[in-house]
């Protein structure tokens, strides 16, 4: 694939789906990244590519939409026939899998342990299960590890990664480097060396330091923790090298980031900040999806007035045929329907204004795709296909009308 020039025009999202090997969806929590990642995968399948969607903690509704009872770490395939049954045409099946931090950590340890004995000492250590899932940065590191596995396996043309939910979206990029910095630290490695002065001096049984630690954690607990990391240190070089390889993959022309936000200032500002940080890190932001935009039509607020007036006119024509009590109830209903229509119109105008302001702020350098708001997240392959058409830039279907 040719390397895009820094001055080349931006590619539409459909082009990124058709040409890249990795798409990474990033943004604030709750903006619909997981569903949109699935839609990007469906779009790739429609184009004839072999896609894999890697997700974290997906909603059950999305599993149901894909025809799965639940997501699993093992890759599950949604065949072409399943799409055809719902009137969707795809050229390739869609593969989906969920990140399992513990199983991915197991594979990393197995791969980099110097021998079976070292591997077993780590995997069977009482602290291993907690460390493999709760160690700071482990989830984000393993997301990158799983991404690298999938992207280099040759089994798929495109891997779409739904980044882990976190307090801050940049944790996905920063946490693995912090973990690597710890594992690559000379001081940390020296601490774990059984023959080091630190272990033979400060941390020996009965030392002042160990007596002090006993008051808070217990000397045995601290000693076991040092022992565990001592065993794990045999894999540190492998951890560090794979993290560097994954970093190169993220910075490769084969990878593009897709920013996702809603029509609110908080998620938009976080996405703008992410865009700047990704640019500074040498990572390519390929597109921006603004999700859940209220459908807009010219004069939406007037539509509420017209609805109320039309209902009132109908009541007048019916005249005496409608009992007085029913007429009062109908008047109240007409007023309420008109009020709801006006509120929806104002929301649509606000969302449209937000989209246009963001489009002007981004300029021509970053394509912006607006996805309409629906009552619920897509719950069928048909609705995911309709969403895929939108992200591909085809005629925008009415998602609410899709069965």
C-alpha positions as a Markdown table, in Angstrom:
| # | Residue | x | y | z |
|---|---|---|---|---|
| 1 | Unk | 0.0 | 0.0 | 0.0 |
| 2 | Unk | 1.4 | 3.4 | -0.9 |
| 3 | Unk | 2.4 | 5.6 | 2.0 |
| 4 | Unk | 0.2 | 8.7 | 2.0 |
| 5 | Unk | 2.1 | 12.0 | 1.7 |
| 6 | Unk | 1.7 | 14.5 | 4.6 |
| 7 | Unk | 0.2 | 16.9 | 2.0 |
| 8 | Unk | -2.1 | 14.4 | 0.3 |
| 9 | Unk | -5.9 | 15.1 | 0.6 |
| 10 | Unk | -7.7 | 13.2 | 3.3 |
| 11 | Unk | -9.3 | 9.8 | 2.4 |
| 12 | Unk | -13.0 | 9.2 | 2.9 |
| 13 | Unk | -13.8 | 6.6 | 5.6 |
| 14 | Unk | -14.9 | 4.1 | 2.9 |
| 15 | Unk | -11.3 | 4.3 | 1.4 |
| 16 | Unk | -9.8 | 3.6 | 4.9 |
| 17 | Unk | -12.0 | 0.6 | 5.3 |
| 18 | Unk | -11.0 | -0.6 | 1.8 |
| 19 | Unk | -7.2 | -0.1 | 2.2 |
| 20 | Unk | -6.0 | -0.2 | 5.8 |
| 21 | Unk | -5.0 | -3.2 | 7.8 |
| 22 | Unk | -5.9 | -1.8 | 11.2 |
| 23 | Unk | -8.6 | 0.7 | 12.2 |
| 24 | Unk | -8.7 | 1.8 | 15.9 |
| 25 | Unk | -11.8 | 3.4 | 17.2 |
| 26 | Unk | -11.1 | 5.9 | 20.0 |
| 27 | Unk | -13.2 | 8.4 | 22.0 |
| 28 | Unk | -14.9 | 9.0 | 25.3 |
| 29 | Unk | -16.9 | 6.3 | 26.9 |
| 30 | Unk | -20.6 | 6.0 | 26.0 |
| 31 | Unk | -20.4 | 7.4 | 22.5 |
| 32 | Unk | -21.1 | 4.1 | 20.7 |
| 33 | Unk | -17.5 | 3.0 | 19.8 |
| 34 | Unk | -18.3 | -0.7 | 20.1 |
| 35 | Unk | -21.4 | -0.6 | 17.8 |
| 36 | Unk | -19.5 | 1.6 | 15.2 |
| 37 | Unk | -16.5 | -0.8 | 15.3 |
| 38 | Unk | -18.9 | -3.6 | 14.4 |
| 39 | Unk | -20.4 | -1.5 | 11.6 |
| 40 | Unk | -16.9 | -0.8 | 10.2 |
| 41 | Unk | -16.4 | -4.6 | 10.2 |
| 42 | Unk | -19.7 | -5.1 | 8.3 |
| 43 | Unk | -18.7 | -2.4 | 5.8 |
| 44 | Unk | -15.4 | -4.2 | 5.2 |
| 45 | Unk | -17.3 | -7.6 | 4.7 |
| 46 | Unk | -19.5 | -5.8 | 2.1 |
| 47 | Unk | -16.4 | -4.7 | 0.3 |
| 48 | Unk | -15.1 | -8.2 | 0.1 |
| 49 | Unk | -12.4 | -7.9 | 2.8 |
| 50 | Unk | -11.9 | -10.4 | 5.6 |
| 51 | Unk | -12.6 | -8.4 | 8.7 |
| 52 | Unk | -12.1 | -9.1 | 12.4 |
| 53 | Unk | -13.7 | -6.9 | 15.1 |
| 54 | Unk | -11.9 | -7.0 | 18.4 |
| 55 | Unk | -14.0 | -5.5 | 21.2 |
| 56 | Unk | -13.9 | -5.1 | 25.0 |
| 57 | Unk | -17.0 | -5.7 | 27.2 |
| 58 | Unk | -19.6 | -5.5 | 24.4 |
| 59 | Unk | -23.2 | -5.0 | 25.2 |
| 60 | Unk | -25.4 | -8.1 | 25.0 |
| 61 | Unk | -27.6 | -6.2 | 22.4 |
| 62 | Unk | -24.6 | -6.2 | 20.0 |
| 63 | Unk | -24.0 | -9.9 | 20.5 |
| 64 | Unk | -27.7 | -10.5 | 19.7 |
| 65 | Unk | -27.4 | -8.2 | 16.6 |
| 66 | Unk | -24.5 | -10.4 | 15.3 |
| 67 | Unk | -26.5 | -13.6 | 16.1 |
| 68 | Unk | -24.1 | -14.6 | 18.9 |
| 69 | Unk | -25.2 | -15.8 | 22.3 |
| 70 | Unk | -22.2 | -14.0 | 23.8 |
| 71 | Unk | -18.8 | -12.7 | 22.8 |
| 72 | Unk | -15.7 | -14.9 | 23.5 |
| 73 | Unk | -12.0 | -14.6 | 23.3 |
| 74 | Unk | -12.1 | -17.3 | 20.6 |
| 75 | Unk | -12.9 | -15.8 | 17.2 |
| 76 | Unk | -16.5 | -16.4 | 16.2 |
| 77 | Unk | -17.7 | -16.2 | 12.6 |
| 78 | Unk | -20.9 | -14.7 | 11.3 |
| 79 | Unk | -21.3 | -16.4 | 8.0 |
| 80 | Unk | -22.5 | -14.8 | 4.7 |
| 81 | Unk | -25.7 | -16.8 | 4.9 |
| 82 | Unk | -26.7 | -15.2 | 8.2 |
| 83 | Unk | -26.5 | -11.8 | 6.6 |
| 84 | Unk | -28.4 | -13.0 | 3.5 |
| 85 | Unk | -31.3 | -14.3 | 5.7 |
| 86 | Unk | -31.9 | -10.7 | 6.8 |
| 87 | Unk | -31.6 | -9.3 | 3.3 |
| 88 | Unk | -28.0 | -8.1 | 3.6 |
| 89 | Unk | -25.4 | -8.8 | 0.9 |
| 90 | Unk | -21.8 | -9.2 | 2.1 |
| 91 | Unk | -19.0 | -10.8 | 0.2 |
| 92 | Unk | -17.1 | -12.2 | 3.2 |
| 93 | Unk | -18.1 | -13.4 | 6.6 |
| 94 | Unk | -17.5 | -11.2 | 9.6 |
| 95 | Unk | -15.3 | -12.5 | 12.5 |
| 96 | Unk | -15.6 | -11.1 | 16.0 |
| 97 | Unk | -13.8 | -11.7 | 19.3 |
| 98 | Unk | -13.6 | -10.2 | 22.8 |
| 99 | Unk | -10.4 | -9.2 | 24.5 |
| 100 | Unk | -9.7 | -11.6 | 27.4 |
| 101 | Unk | -6.8 | -10.1 | 29.4 |
| 102 | Unk | -6.0 | -13.2 | 31.4 |
| 103 | Unk | -5.8 | -15.5 | 28.3 |
| 104 | Unk | -3.8 | -13.1 | 26.3 |
| 105 | Unk | -1.4 | -12.7 | 29.3 |
| 106 | Unk | -1.1 | -16.5 | 29.4 |
| 107 | Unk | 0.0 | -16.6 | 25.8 |
| 108 | Unk | 2.5 | -13.8 | 26.3 |
| 109 | Unk | 4.1 | -15.6 | 29.3 |
| 110 | Unk | 4.1 | -18.9 | 27.4 |
| 111 | Unk | 5.7 | -17.2 | 24.4 |
| 112 | Unk | 8.5 | -15.4 | 26.3 |
| 113 | Unk | 9.3 | -17.7 | 29.2 |
| 114 | Unk | 12.8 | -19.2 | 28.6 |
| 115 | Unk | 11.7 | -22.8 | 29.4 |
| 116 | Unk | 8.6 | -24.8 | 30.6 |
| 117 | Unk | 9.7 | -24.7 | 34.2 |
| 118 | Unk | 9.9 | -20.9 | 34.2 |
| 119 | Unk | 6.5 | -20.7 | 32.5 |
| 120 | Unk | 4.8 | -23.0 | 35.0 |
| 121 | Unk | 6.4 | -21.1 | 38.0 |
| 122 | Unk | 4.8 | -17.9 | 36.7 |
| 123 | Unk | 1.4 | -19.3 | 35.6 |
| 124 | Unk | 0.9 | -21.3 | 38.8 |
| 125 | Unk | 2.1 | -18.6 | 41.2 |
| 126 | Unk | -0.7 | -17.4 | 43.7 |
| 127 | Unk | -0.1 | -13.8 | 42.6 |
| 128 | Unk | -0.3 | -14.5 | 38.9 |
| 129 | Unk | -4.1 | -14.3 | 38.4 |
| 130 | Unk | -4.3 | -10.9 | 40.2 |
| 131 | Unk | -1.3 | -9.5 | 38.5 |
| 132 | Unk | -2.4 | -10.6 | 35.0 |
| 133 | Unk | -5.7 | -8.8 | 35.3 |
| 134 | Unk | -5.2 | -6.0 | 37.8 |
| 135 | Unk | -1.6 | -4.8 | 37.1 |
| 136 | Unk | -1.8 | -1.1 | 36.1 |
| 137 | Unk | -1.8 | -1.0 | 32.3 |
| 138 | Unk | -2.2 | -4.7 | 31.8 |
| 139 | Unk | -5.6 | -4.4 | 30.0 |
| 140 | Unk | -4.4 | -1.8 | 27.6 |
| 141 | Unk | -1.1 | -3.6 | 27.0 |
| 142 | Unk | -3.0 | -6.8 | 26.3 |
| 143 | Unk | -5.3 | -5.0 | 23.9 |
| 144 | Unk | -2.3 | -4.0 | 21.9 |
| 145 | Unk | -0.8 | -7.5 | 22.2 |
| 146 | Unk | -4.1 | -9.0 | 20.9 |
| 147 | Unk | -4.2 | -6.4 | 18.1 |
| 148 | Unk | -0.7 | -7.2 | 17.0 |
| 149 | Unk | -1.4 | -11.0 | 17.1 |
| 150 | Unk | -4.5 | -10.5 | 14.9 |
| 151 | Unk | -2.9 | -8.0 | 12.5 |
| 152 | Unk | 0.2 | -10.1 | 11.8 |
| 153 | Unk | -1.5 | -13.5 | 11.7 |
| 154 | Unk | -2.5 | -13.2 | 8.0 |
| 155 | Unk | -6.0 | -14.5 | 8.8 |
| 156 | Unk | -7.7 | -11.2 | 8.2 |
| 157 | Unk | -7.4 | -8.2 | 5.8 |
| 158 | Unk | -8.7 | -5.7 | 8.3 |
| 159 | Unk | -8.7 | -5.7 | 12.1 |
| 160 | Unk | -11.0 | -3.2 | 13.8 |
| 161 | Unk | -10.2 | -2.5 | 17.4 |
| 162 | Unk | -12.7 | -1.1 | 19.9 |
| 163 | Unk | -10.4 | 0.5 | 22.5 |
| 164 | Unk | -10.9 | -0.4 | 26.2 |
| 165 | Unk | -13.2 | 1.7 | 28.3 |
| 166 | Unk | -11.1 | 3.8 | 30.7 |
| 167 | Unk | -11.3 | 7.0 | 32.7 |
| 168 | Unk | -9.4 | 8.7 | 29.9 |
| 169 | Unk | -9.2 | 7.4 | 26.3 |
| 170 | Unk | -5.4 | 8.1 | 26.2 |
| 171 | Unk | -4.8 | 5.4 | 28.8 |
| 172 | Unk | -5.0 | 3.0 | 25.9 |
| 173 | Unk | -1.8 | 4.6 | 24.5 |
| 174 | Unk | -0.1 | 5.7 | 27.6 |
| 175 | Unk | -0.6 | 2.8 | 30.1 |
| 176 | Unk | 1.3 | 0.1 | 28.0 |
| 177 | Unk | 4.3 | 2.4 | 27.8 |
| 178 | Unk | 4.2 | 2.9 | 31.6 |
| 179 | Unk | 4.2 | -0.8 | 32.1 |
| 180 | Unk | 7.1 | -1.2 | 29.7 |
| 181 | Unk | 9.0 | 1.5 | 31.4 |
| 182 | Unk | 8.7 | -0.4 | 34.6 |
| 183 | Unk | 9.7 | -3.7 | 33.1 |
| 184 | Unk | 12.6 | -2.1 | 31.3 |
| 185 | Unk | 13.9 | -0.2 | 34.3 |
| 186 | Unk | 17.4 | -1.1 | 35.5 |
| 187 | Unk | 16.4 | -0.2 | 39.1 |
| 188 | Unk | 13.4 | -2.5 | 39.0 |
| 189 | Unk | 15.4 | -5.4 | 37.5 |
| 190 | Unk | 18.1 | -4.9 | 40.1 |
| 191 | Unk | 15.5 | -5.0 | 42.9 |
| 192 | Unk | 14.2 | -8.4 | 41.6 |
| 193 | Unk | 17.7 | -10.0 | 41.3 |
| 194 | Unk | 18.0 | -12.5 | 44.2 |
| 195 | Unk | 21.7 | -11.8 | 44.5 |
| 196 | Unk | 21.4 | -8.0 | 44.6 |
| 197 | Unk | 22.4 | -6.0 | 47.6 |
| 198 | Unk | 18.9 | -4.7 | 47.9 |
| 199 | Unk | 17.5 | -8.2 | 48.4 |
| 200 | Unk | 20.4 | -9.4 | 50.6 |
| 201 | Unk | 20.4 | -6.1 | 52.6 |
| 202 | Unk | 17.3 | -3.9 | 52.8 |
| 203 | Unk | 14.8 | -6.7 | 52.1 |
| 204 | Unk | 16.4 | -9.6 | 53.9 |
| 205 | Unk | 14.3 | -11.3 | 56.6 |
| 206 | Unk | 14.5 | -9.4 | 59.9 |
| 207 | Unk | 15.8 | -6.2 | 58.3 |
| 208 | Unk | 14.5 | -2.8 | 59.5 |
| 209 | Unk | 12.7 | -2.3 | 56.2 |
| 210 | Unk | 11.0 | -5.8 | 56.4 |
| 211 | Unk | 10.0 | -5.2 | 60.0 |
| 212 | Unk | 8.4 | -2.0 | 59.0 |
| 213 | Unk | 6.6 | -3.6 | 56.0 |
| 214 | Unk | 5.3 | -6.3 | 58.2 |
| 215 | Unk | 3.2 | -3.7 | 60.0 |
| 216 | Unk | 1.3 | -2.9 | 56.8 |
| 217 | Unk | 1.5 | -5.9 | 54.4 |
| 218 | Unk | 3.2 | -8.8 | 56.2 |
| 219 | Unk | 6.8 | -9.8 | 55.4 |
| 220 | Unk | 5.6 | -13.1 | 53.8 |
| 221 | Unk | 3.3 | -11.3 | 51.4 |
| 222 | Unk | 5.9 | -8.8 | 50.3 |
| 223 | Unk | 8.5 | -11.6 | 49.9 |
| 224 | Unk | 6.0 | -13.6 | 47.7 |
| 225 | Unk | 5.4 | -10.5 | 45.6 |
| 226 | Unk | 9.2 | -10.0 | 45.0 |
| 227 | Unk | 9.4 | -13.7 | 44.2 |
| 228 | Unk | 6.6 | -13.5 | 41.6 |
| 229 | Unk | 8.1 | -10.5 | 39.8 |
| 230 | Unk | 11.5 | -12.2 | 40.0 |
| 231 | Unk | 10.0 | -15.2 | 38.0 |
| 232 | Unk | 8.2 | -12.8 | 35.7 |
| 233 | Unk | 11.4 | -10.9 | 34.9 |
| 234 | Unk | 12.5 | -13.7 | 32.6 |
| 235 | Unk | 9.8 | -12.5 | 30.2 |
| 236 | Unk | 10.5 | -8.8 | 30.5 |
| 237 | Unk | 12.6 | -8.5 | 27.3 |
| 238 | Unk | 9.8 | -10.2 | 25.3 |
| 239 | Unk | 7.2 | -7.8 | 26.8 |
| 240 | Unk | 9.2 | -4.8 | 26.0 |
| 241 | Unk | 10.0 | -5.9 | 22.4 |
| 242 | Unk | 6.4 | -6.8 | 21.6 |
| 243 | Unk | 5.3 | -3.4 | 23.0 |
| 244 | Unk | 7.7 | -1.7 | 20.6 |
| 245 | Unk | 6.5 | -3.8 | 17.7 |
| 246 | Unk | 2.9 | -2.8 | 18.5 |
| 247 | Unk | 3.9 | 0.8 | 18.7 |
| 248 | Unk | 5.4 | 0.6 | 15.3 |
| 249 | Unk | 2.2 | -1.0 | 14.0 |
| 250 | Unk | 0.1 | 1.9 | 15.4 |
| 251 | Unk | 2.4 | 4.4 | 13.7 |
| 252 | Unk | 2.4 | 2.5 | 10.4 |
| 253 | Unk | 0.7 | 3.8 | 7.2 |
| 254 | Unk | -1.4 | 0.5 | 7.4 |
| 255 | Unk | -3.1 | 1.8 | 10.5 |
| 256 | Unk | -5.6 | 4.7 | 10.9 |
| 257 | Unk | -7.5 | 6.0 | 14.0 |
| 258 | Unk | -11.2 | 6.7 | 13.8 |
| 259 | Unk | -12.3 | 9.3 | 16.4 |
| 260 | Unk | -15.8 | 8.9 | 17.7 |
| 261 | Unk | -17.8 | 11.6 | 19.6 |
| 262 | Unk | -21.4 | 12.5 | 20.2 |
| 263 | Unk | -23.2 | 15.9 | 19.8 |
| 264 | Unk | -22.0 | 17.1 | 23.1 |
| 265 | Unk | -19.2 | 19.4 | 24.1 |
| 266 | Unk | -17.5 | 16.9 | 26.5 |
| 267 | Unk | -17.0 | 14.1 | 24.1 |
| 268 | Unk | -16.1 | 16.5 | 21.3 |
| 269 | Unk | -13.4 | 18.2 | 23.3 |
| 270 | Unk | -12.0 | 14.9 | 24.4 |
| 271 | Unk | -11.9 | 13.8 | 20.7 |
| 272 | Unk | -10.2 | 17.0 | 19.7 |
| 273 | Unk | -7.6 | 16.5 | 22.4 |
| 274 | Unk | -7.1 | 12.9 | 21.3 |
| 275 | Unk | -6.6 | 14.1 | 17.7 |
| 276 | Unk | -3.8 | 16.4 | 18.8 |
| 277 | Unk | -2.1 | 13.8 | 21.0 |
| 278 | Unk | -2.3 | 11.2 | 18.2 |
| 279 | Unk | -0.8 | 13.6 | 15.7 |
| 280 | Unk | 2.0 | 14.4 | 18.2 |
| 281 | Unk | 2.7 | 10.6 | 18.6 |
| 282 | Unk | 3.0 | 10.1 | 14.9 |
| 283 | Unk | -0.3 | 8.2 | 14.6 |
| 284 | Unk | -2.7 | 8.9 | 11.7 |
| 285 | Unk | -6.2 | 10.1 | 12.4 |
| 286 | Unk | -8.1 | 9.0 | 9.4 |
| 287 | Unk | -11.7 | 10.0 | 10.1 |
| 288 | Unk | -14.1 | 11.4 | 12.7 |
| 289 | Unk | -17.6 | 9.9 | 13.3 |
| 290 | Unk | -20.1 | 12.0 | 15.1 |
| 291 | Unk | -22.7 | 9.6 | 16.4 |
| 292 | Unk | -26.4 | 9.9 | 17.4 |
| 293 | Unk | -27.2 | 13.1 | 15.4 |
| 294 | Unk | -30.9 | 14.0 | 15.6 |
| 295 | Unk | -32.4 | 13.8 | 12.1 |
| 296 | Unk | -32.7 | 17.2 | 10.6 |
| 297 | Unk | -35.1 | 18.7 | 8.1 |
| 298 | Unk | -35.7 | 22.3 | 7.1 |
| 299 | Unk | -38.0 | 24.1 | 9.4 |
| 300 | Unk | -38.3 | 21.3 | 12.0 |
| 301 | Unk | -39.7 | 23.6 | 14.7 |
| 302 | Unk | -42.4 | 24.8 | 12.4 |
| 303 | Unk | -43.4 | 21.1 | 11.9 |
| 304 | Unk | -44.6 | 21.0 | 15.5 |
| 305 | Unk | -46.8 | 24.1 | 14.9 |
| 306 | Unk | -48.2 | 22.5 | 11.8 |
| 307 | Unk | -48.9 | 19.2 | 13.5 |
| 308 | Unk | -50.8 | 20.9 | 16.4 |
| 309 | Unk | -52.7 | 23.2 | 14.0 |
| 310 | Unk | -53.6 | 20.2 | 11.8 |
| 311 | Unk | -55.0 | 18.2 | 14.7 |
| 312 | Unk | -57.0 | 21.1 | 15.9 |
| 313 | Unk | -58.4 | 21.6 | 12.4 |
| 314 | Unk | -59.4 | 18.0 | 12.3 |
| 315 | Unk | -61.2 | 18.3 | 15.6 |
| 316 | Unk | -63.1 | 21.3 | 14.3 |
| 317 | Unk | -64.3 | 19.4 | 11.2 |
| 318 | Unk | -65.5 | 16.5 | 13.4 |
| 319 | Unk | -67.5 | 19.0 | 15.4 |
| 320 | Unk | -70.4 | 17.5 | 17.4 |
| 321 | Unk | -69.5 | 14.0 | 16.4 |
| 322 | Unk | -66.8 | 14.0 | 19.2 |
| 323 | Unk | -68.1 | 14.0 | 22.8 |
| 324 | Unk | -67.0 | 17.1 | 24.8 |
| 325 | Unk | -64.9 | 15.0 | 27.2 |
| 326 | Unk | -63.1 | 13.3 | 24.3 |
| 327 | Unk | -62.6 | 16.6 | 22.5 |
| 328 | Unk | -60.9 | 18.1 | 25.6 |
| 329 | Unk | -58.6 | 15.1 | 25.8 |
| 330 | Unk | -57.9 | 15.3 | 22.1 |
| 331 | Unk | -57.0 | 19.0 | 22.4 |
| 332 | Unk | -54.5 | 18.2 | 25.2 |
| 333 | Unk | -53.1 | 15.4 | 23.1 |
| 334 | Unk | -52.7 | 17.8 | 20.1 |
| 335 | Unk | -50.9 | 20.3 | 22.3 |
| 336 | Unk | -48.6 | 17.7 | 23.7 |
| 337 | Unk | -47.8 | 16.2 | 20.3 |
| 338 | Unk | -47.0 | 19.7 | 19.0 |
| 339 | Unk | -44.8 | 20.4 | 22.0 |
| 340 | Unk | -42.9 | 17.1 | 21.5 |
| 341 | Unk | -42.4 | 17.8 | 17.8 |
| 342 | Unk | -41.1 | 21.3 | 18.6 |
| 343 | Unk | -38.7 | 19.9 | 21.2 |
| 344 | Unk | -37.4 | 17.3 | 18.7 |
| 345 | Unk | -37.0 | 20.1 | 16.2 |
| 346 | Unk | -34.9 | 22.2 | 18.5 |
| 347 | Unk | -32.8 | 19.2 | 19.3 |
| 348 | Unk | -32.3 | 18.5 | 15.6 |
| 349 | Unk | -31.3 | 22.2 | 15.1 |
| 350 | Unk | -28.8 | 22.0 | 18.0 |
| 351 | Unk | -27.2 | 18.8 | 16.7 |
| 352 | Unk | -27.0 | 20.2 | 13.1 |
| 353 | Unk | -25.4 | 23.3 | 14.4 |
| 354 | Unk | -22.9 | 21.2 | 16.4 |
| 355 | Unk | -22.0 | 19.2 | 13.3 |
| 356 | Unk | -21.5 | 22.3 | 11.1 |
| 357 | Unk | -19.4 | 24.0 | 13.7 |
| 358 | Unk | -17.2 | 20.9 | 14.1 |
| 359 | Unk | -17.0 | 20.5 | 10.3 |
| 360 | Unk | -15.8 | 24.1 | 10.0 |
| 361 | Unk | -13.3 | 23.6 | 12.9 |
| 362 | Unk | -11.8 | 20.5 | 11.3 |
| 363 | Unk | -11.7 | 22.0 | 7.8 |
| 364 | Unk | -10.9 | 19.8 | 4.9 |
| 365 | Unk | -8.1 | 18.0 | 6.7 |
| 366 | Unk | -10.3 | 15.4 | 8.4 |
| 367 | Unk | -13.4 | 13.8 | 7.0 |
| 368 | Unk | -16.5 | 14.0 | 9.2 |
| 369 | Unk | -19.2 | 11.3 | 9.1 |
| 370 | Unk | -22.5 | 12.0 | 10.8 |
| 371 | Unk | -24.5 | 9.0 | 12.0 |
| 372 | Unk | -28.2 | 9.6 | 12.8 |
| 373 | Unk | -29.7 | 9.1 | 16.2 |
| 374 | Unk | -32.0 | 6.0 | 16.7 |
| 375 | Unk | -34.3 | 5.0 | 19.5 |
| 376 | Unk | -32.0 | 2.0 | 20.4 |
| 377 | Unk | -28.6 | 0.7 | 19.4 |
| 378 | Unk | -28.8 | -1.7 | 16.3 |
| 379 | Unk | -30.1 | -5.0 | 17.4 |
| 380 | Unk | -30.0 | -7.0 | 14.1 |
| 381 | Unk | -27.7 | -7.7 | 11.2 |
| 382 | Unk | -30.0 | -5.7 | 9.0 |
| 383 | Unk | -29.7 | -2.6 | 11.1 |
| 384 | Unk | -25.9 | -3.1 | 11.4 |
| 385 | Unk | -25.8 | -3.3 | 7.6 |
| 386 | Unk | -27.8 | -0.1 | 7.3 |
| 387 | Unk | -25.3 | 1.6 | 9.7 |
| 388 | Unk | -22.4 | 0.2 | 7.6 |
| 389 | Unk | -23.9 | 1.9 | 4.6 |
| 390 | Unk | -23.8 | 5.2 | 6.4 |
| 391 | Unk | -20.2 | 4.9 | 7.4 |
| 392 | Unk | -19.3 | 4.0 | 3.8 |
| 393 | Unk | -21.0 | 7.2 | 2.7 |
| 394 | Unk | -23.7 | 5.5 | 0.7 |
| 395 | Unk | -27.3 | 6.7 | 0.6 |
| 396 | Unk | -28.3 | 7.2 | 4.2 |
| 397 | Unk | -31.1 | 4.7 | 5.0 |
| 398 | Unk | -33.8 | 5.3 | 7.6 |
| 399 | Unk | -32.4 | 3.2 | 10.5 |
| 400 | Unk | -35.7 | 3.3 | 12.3 |
| 401 | Unk | -37.5 | 1.7 | 9.3 |
| 402 | Unk | -35.1 | -1.2 | 9.0 |
| 403 | Unk | -36.5 | -4.4 | 10.6 |
